[in-house]
């Protein structure tokens, strides 16, 4: 009974991580990149050069996050376990590690993406409730 609850909990949480990454964080980061790109193009048209390191950081973190999301989705699709114990061990080691990896990249994006575009409460907002 506890094993089944654990497996169900991990599956629900992993699916939520995937959903939030794809439907909230990815679109926000893409919109921010679009704004940065437009600003860079506009400045270039004026003969001015902007530092594009923020855009490069956002793109790298976004790509890494989505790669981790893909790996997490693939791990969730795995069902060929010899026992419940083997399945639990896989979830505890592989699935949870991938969830943490997605989270690390999402946290990095939270620090880079403009506040007004970020769809979730930022950590600083939760600490100092506005």
N, C-alpha and C positions, 0 to 999 in steps of 0.2 A: 504494500500500500504506500509506504513512504517513498519507495523507489519510483513508483508511477507518478506520484505527486512531484518529485524532484524533476523527473524527465519532462513532465508537462510544464512545469514552471520555467525550466531552462528554454524549452521550445517557444513558449509564449514570449518570454523576454527577448530571445534572439530574433524572433519575427518582428517584434516592436523596434529593436535596434535597426534592422534592415529597413523597415517602413519609414522610420524617422530620418534615416540617412538619405533614402531615395526621395522622399516626398517633402521634406522640410529643409534639411541642410544642403543637399545638392542644389536645389533651385535657388536658394539664397546665395550660395557661393557663385553660381553661374551668373546671377543678376549682378553681383558685385564685380565679377570679372568683366561683364559687359560694360558697366559704368567706367571701370578703370581703362578698358580698351578704348572707349569713346573719348575719354579725357586725353589719353595718350595720343590718339589720332588727331584730335582737335589741336593739341599743343604742337604736334609735329607739323600740321598745316600752317601754324604760325611761326614755324622755324624754331620752336622751343623743344627741349628734350626733357622728359620726365623720367625719374627713376622708376623702373618697372619691377623692382624687387618684391614689392607687396603682391603684385599680380603673379609673379613667378612662384612665390611662397604659397599663395592660395591655390594655384593650379596644381602644384606638387602635392599639397595636402589633400586636395580634392581627389586627385587621381589615386593616391595611396588609400584614401578612405574607401573609394569605390572598389578597388582591388580587394580590400579586406571584406567588403560587403559581398562580393562575388564568392570569395572563399567561404564565408560564413553560410551563404545560401547553399553552396555545394555540401558543406559539412552537415547542414540540417537535412539534406536530401538522403544522406547515408542511412541505410536501414538494415544492413547485413551484419548484425551483431549476433554472436553465438549465445549471449546471455544478457540479462538485464544489467548485471554487474559490469560487463564489458561496455554496454551502452552508457551506463552512468559514468564510467571512467573516461570514455571518449568525450562526453559532454563536459565533464569537469576539467579535462585537460585541453581538448581541442576547441570545442565550441565556446567555452568561456574565454579562452585566450583570444579568439577571434573577435568576440564581443568587446573585449578590452582594447584590442587594436583599433577597431572602428571608433571607439570612444576617444582614444588618444588623438586620432586625426580630427574628429569632430571638435574636441576641445581646442586643438590648435587653430582650427578654422574660426571658432568662436572669438579668439583673440584677434583675428585679422579682419573678418568681415565687419562692415560698418554696422553700428548698433541698430540703426533704423531698418536695416534689411534682415537682421537676424530674427528668425521666427520664434525663438524660444527665449525664456528669461535667461539673461546672462548671469554668470556666477556672481558678479559684483552687484547685480540687481537683487539677487536673492539674499545677499549679505546685508545690503543696505536698502531694504524695501523702499522703493520710490513712492 
